Amino acid sequence: MNQSFDSNNPVPRPQARPLDARLARRLVEPLESTRATPNHLTTLRLVLGLSAAAFLAHGGLAWANLGAFVFAFSNFVDHTDGELARLSGASSRFGHWYDLISDALIHTLLFAALGYGLRAGVLGDWAVLMGVIAGAAVAFIFWLHMHMESALGKADASLPAARYFEIEDVLYLFPLVTLFQIRTPFLIAAVIGAPIFAIWLGWYFMQLRRRG
């Protein structure tokens, strides 16, 4: 269930399904009667995400652009496994955790690879450390979100959304970071913003627990 966020009430309310989830459902409908499984699509998402991190770690602008677009595509593919699971009734606890762990791994490595690729720039070796810190904060965010789903249920643990878009959809804009050559400012923003978001998510979780 997708949900939105009321600033006067931190408890989510029902919301329309995101556009990318709707498109993903249309695309996987032909797979419902095949031998394809949600875990196959999760594996495809994992391979794409790891490839994106490898491209970003290369450091060159052309490789970074390729990595950014592959990463954005992998984020879309991330919706397909859940949609196929719902269509085919093939949901499983293993598949759920495989999906979440893949998400955490990809996003953590993305920032670490981004920092590694920028180590020859103005930030020097600090870029590597900043990437690791941002990646670690993202890993914590995914761990906390998994804990929220376990404690509250997937519906109640959903993050804030607005109409047909979720907060995580901002990741589709990542190719703009490389196209406009603002990787360094983005990394600086990430090393500050990711820990702040992690703290906010912890507060949000406590609010949901109190109201539950």
C-alpha positions in Angstrom: 0.0 0.0 0.0 1.4 3.4 -0.9 1.0 6.2 1.5 1.3 10.0 1.8 2.4 12.2 4.7 0.5 14.9 6.5 2.8 17.4 8.2 0.4 17.8 11.1 0.1 14.0 11.6 3.1 11.8 11.0 0.9 8.7 10.6 0.7 7.7 6.9 -2.6 7.6 5.0 -3.6 5.6 1.9 -2.2 7.0 -1.3 -2.4 6.2 -5.1 0.2 3.8 -6.4 3.4 5.4 -7.8 3.7 5.8 -11.6 6.8 3.7 -11.8 5.1 0.8 -10.0 2.2 1.0 -12.4 4.5 0.9 -15.4 6.5 -2.0 -13.9 3.2 -4.0 -13.4 2.3 -3.5 -17.1 5.7 -4.6 -18.2 5.8 -7.8 -16.1 2.3 -8.9 -16.9 3.5 -11.1 -19.9 5.8 -12.9 -17.4 3.0 -14.1 -15.2 2.5 -17.3 -17.1 6.2 -18.0 -17.7 8.9 -19.6 -15.6 10.3 -16.2 -14.6 10.2 -15.6 -10.8 10.5 -12.4 -8.7 13.9 -13.5 -7.6 15.1 -13.5 -11.2 14.2 -9.9 -11.5 15.8 -9.1 -8.1 19.0 -10.7 -9.4 18.8 -8.6 -12.6 18.4 -5.5 -10.4 21.4 -6.5 -8.3 23.6 -7.1 -11.4 22.6 -3.7 -12.8 23.2 -1.9 -9.6 26.6 -3.5 -9.0 27.6 -2.6 -12.6 26.6 1.0 -12.0 28.8 1.2 -9.0 31.7 -0.3 -10.9 31.2 2.3 -13.7 31.1 5.2 -11.2 34.3 3.9 -9.5 36.2 4.2 -12.8 36.2 8.0 -12.3 35.9 9.2 -15.9 33.0 11.4 -16.9 31.8 9.0 -19.6 31.9 6.0 -17.3 30.1 8.1 -14.6 27.3 9.0 -17.0 26.9 5.4 -17.9 26.9 4.3 -14.3 24.3 7.0 -13.4 21.9 5.9 -16.1 22.4 2.2 -15.3 21.7 3.0 -11.7 18.5 4.8 -12.5 17.3 1.9 -14.7 18.2 -0.5 -11.9 15.9 1.5 -9.6 13.0 1.0 -12.0 13.8 -2.7 -12.3 13.6 -2.8 -8.5 9.8 -2.4 -8.8 9.3 -5.3 -11.2 10.0 -8.2 -8.7 7.3 -7.0 -6.3 4.8 -6.5 -9.1 5.5 -10.0 -10.5 5.2 -11.5 -7.0 1.8 -9.9 -6.5 0.6 -11.0 -10.0 1.8 -14.6 -9.7 1.3 -15.1 -5.9 5.0 -16.0 -5.6 5.8 -13.9 -2.7 8.2 -15.3 -0.1 10.0 -14.2 3.0 13.4 -15.0 1.3 12.4 -12.9 -1.8 11.4 -10.0 0.4 14.7 -10.0 2.3 16.7 -10.7 -0.9 15.2 -7.5 -2.4 15.8 -5.4 0.7 19.4 -6.6 1.1 20.1 -6.0 -2.6 18.8 -2.4 -2.2 21.0 -1.7 0.8 24.1 -3.2 -0.9 23.6 -1.3 -4.2 23.0 2.1 -2.5 25.9 1.7 -0.1 28.3 0.7 -2.9 27.0 3.5 -5.1 28.2 6.2 -2.7 31.4 4.4 -1.9 32.1 4.0 -5.6 31.3 7.7 -6.2 33.8 8.8 -3.6 36.4 6.4 -5.0 35.9 7.8 -8.5 36.5 11.3 -7.2 39.6 10.7 -5.3 41.8 12.4 -7.9 39.7 15.6 -7.6 39.7 18.5 -5.2 38.6 16.4 -2.3 41.5 14.0 -2.7 41.4 10.9 -0.5 38.7 12.6 1.6 36.3 11.7 -1.2 36.8 8.0 -0.4 36.1 8.5 3.3 33.0 10.7 2.5 31.7 8.1 0.2 32.1 5.4 2.8 30.4 7.6 5.4 27.5 8.4 3.1 27.2 4.8 2.1 27.2 3.6 5.7 24.4 6.1 6.5 22.4 4.8 3.6 23.0 1.2 4.8 21.7 2.2 8.3 18.7 3.7 6.7 17.9 0.5 4.9 18.5 -1.6 8.0 16.2 0.7 10.0 13.6 0.5 7.4 13.7 -3.3 7.3 13.4 -3.2 11.1 10.4 -0.9 10.8 8.7 -3.3 8.3 9.3 -6.2 10.7 8.0 -4.3 13.7 5.1 -2.4 12.1 4.3 -4.2 8.9 5.1 -3.1 5.4 2.1 -0.8 4.9 2.7 1.2 8.2 6.4 1.4 7.6 6.1 3.0 4.2 8.0 6.3 3.8 6.3 9.6 3.0 4.8 10.0 -0.5 3.2 12.7 -2.5 0.4 11.7 -4.9 2.0 9.4 -7.6 5.6 9.8 -6.3 7.5 8.4 -3.4 10.5 10.0 -1.6 12.8 7.4 -3.2 11.9 8.5 -6.7 14.4 11.4 -6.3 17.0 8.7 -7.2 15.8 8.8 -10.8 17.4 12.2 -11.0 20.9 10.9 -10.3 21.9 11.0 -14.0 21.6 14.8 -13.7 24.4 14.7 -11.2 26.9 13.3 -13.7 25.5 15.1 -16.8 25.9 18.5 -15.1 29.2 17.5 -13.6 28.2 18.1 -10.0 29.5 14.9 -8.5 31.6 16.6 -5.9 28.8 18.9 -4.6 26.5 15.9 -4.6 28.9 13.8 -2.5 29.3 16.7 0.0 25.5 17.0 0.2 25.2 13.2 0.6 27.7 13.0 3.4 25.7 15.6 5.3 22.2 14.7 4.2 22.2 10.9 4.5 23.1 11.0 8.3 20.5 13.7 8.8 17.8 11.6 7.0 18.9 8.5 9.1 18.2 10.5 12.3 14.9 11.7 11.0 13.9 8.2 10.1 14.7 7.1 13.6 12.4 9.9 14.9 9.7 8.9 12.5 9.9 5.3 13.6 9.5 6.3 17.2 6.5 8.4 16.4 4.8 5.5 14.6 5.5 3.2 17.5 4.0 5.7 20.0 0.9 6.0 17.9 0.6 2.3 17.2 
